[in-house]
Structure formats: structure tokens, C-alpha cells
């Protein structure tokens, strides 16, 4: 599948374009020749990948809260996008405990506002709404969750994302059914995403690289927790492929899809830190300090991605070493020379595109 052919010169709305995943997705879309309009309420972190790669100069940049339905609706009505990627969210589990109302308003009601605004689009529009791997009722099983497993959520973040999915499904059946609507919508679930440009609070990778850049100890709270780590380009590439496939295959409309790495990428937190430390090549003497977590967090989260592989041909293509190396190289270059970071980000996208061409046939 030729992604450039799909997205070149197309009008695309990306919500949450100033965030970690959103900025990578937006950069990739501009590389493909898309005309992107980004919607975010702010620039969520400092430093910021969005600012580092100077994305504001390449797109139409709107600073609007997705809870402002009137403004969001006006944008959808005037822009008439061909594609929409909805990523705007309050994405931190720890913050959801401190600000549950904000979390539910953003993740649940904000998604409702996007869905309602889609009614203003009068032509064919392909929509991918990104939720989370945490939408599932987590029973701490080693078996990967499938798309038809029960949704749940023990914390406000998980609950808000599961609630958003219920809202999405009600809109699909009530307003965007196959017989009447020109809106074609799928849900993407992914988690444990790491990569350069992530500066979020209470995230293991940015916490470590910040400490290492200052020659300080990296502090982790759960060294034995196991996660199926995946690079941000795996997830973002999956969203693009899903949208491209949905554009030509209406049978994907209304379906949810998991995006996760193979079982071989299940590693403990301490294994990830040690691997990043190795590629960092300057932190071998740094000690890891263990601290107790102050809130509930699942010990194991794993997705079964067989469905998306079967229906779209997507699959994870990076191994653990490649993933870790890309992450470490990005941050090392950031601390050496921030002026070249856009070049580094584009080079990593190109590297990943080459991996797709080599390792996935008949995509």
C-alpha cells in the first residue's frame, strides 16, 4: 500500500497534534504531502517534540480545547476533512487520580464532541479514534486481550477511555451506520509506546534520559513490571495503515483494532532501562533506585494484534534492540544539538518506512 498516494494533498484533521504521538503522526503526514489542520488546547510538555521539529510552520495550527463543541464544530464544517485522527486526551494514569473530572471531560465528553462535529462533514471522511490498551477489564492475564474482550477500568483514565468507546459505538450505530453515512470510523487501541520526543510526566523513558543527561540516578518505581514495549512509529504507522485500508474497505467501519508488538517484545522495566543505558553509551555507572508507586497501576498489559494483521496486513516490524536504539539515539541527538532534531525525526520515519517495505509484503 502506498501511503503517499492515500494522503497526498488530502485534508486531514489531527487532534492532539502537539502531543507525543500526535506530533509524530503529524510530521509523518506532512512528509506524505497531506494538508494537516491540528487541534490542541495547549503544548502539553516542555520540552516539546512539536516545538523541537517546528511543526507549526508546516500545518494549520489551532489552539482549541476539544471540550469547546461550538469551535470544534465550526472547524469541521469549514475544513471538510477527508481524514480525521483523534488523539487529543488526558493520557496520564497518575494525573487522572488528581484530576478525574478533567480526565473524563477530555477523554469521554471530548470524544463525544468530535463525533458530533463529524455530522458537519458532508463528504466521505475516514476517521480513526485512538483510545488505549487500558480500555480492557484487566484481570492480569498473560494472554493478550482481544478486541471483543470486556471493557472496564479500575482507574479514572482507564474508565474514561472505556466510556469513550461506549460513546463511539453508540454513534456508529445511531448516526454513522453503513446504509446512510459517509463517515467511516475505526477505533485503534495501543499502549506502552516509547520513542524520542516523549517528555510526559511520570514516564519511564523521559524520566531516565533527563536524569542521565545530568549524570544523575534514574529512578524507577516498578522494575519488575512487564510491558510489551513498542516504538511510537509502530503505533502511528498502524494508524496510518488502518486509515488507508478503511478508505478502500468499508467492512472495517465500526471495528476496533489492537496495535501491539509480538510476544518477543515483552520485557521488564529494568530490561528496558538497561538496554537504553547500553545504547546511551554514557550511563553504565548509573544506579537504578526503586521507589513505591502511590497509585494503582496494572502489572501486565498485553494486546493480541492478530485481527489487525489479518485485515490490514499491519504487524510490528521492529525488534527490541531496534526500538531501544531509535529511542536512545533520538534523545542523545537532542541533548547534543537540538537544531537537528527535526532532521533526526524525519530520518527515523524514513528508516521505519524502509523497514515496512522490506519486512511487510503485499501491504
Helices and strands as residue ranges (DSSP letters): H 3-7, E 11-15, H 20-31, E 35-40, H 49-52, G 55-57, E 60-63, H 69-79, E 83-86, H 93-98, H 100-104, I 105-109, H 110-117, G 118-120, E 125-130, G 133-135, H 156-174, E 183-190, E 193-194, H 204-213, E 218-220, E 226-228, E 230-231, H 232-248, G 250-252, E 256-259, G 263-265, E 266-268, H 269-280, E 288-290, E 300-301, H 306-312, H 320-336, G 338-340, H 341-359
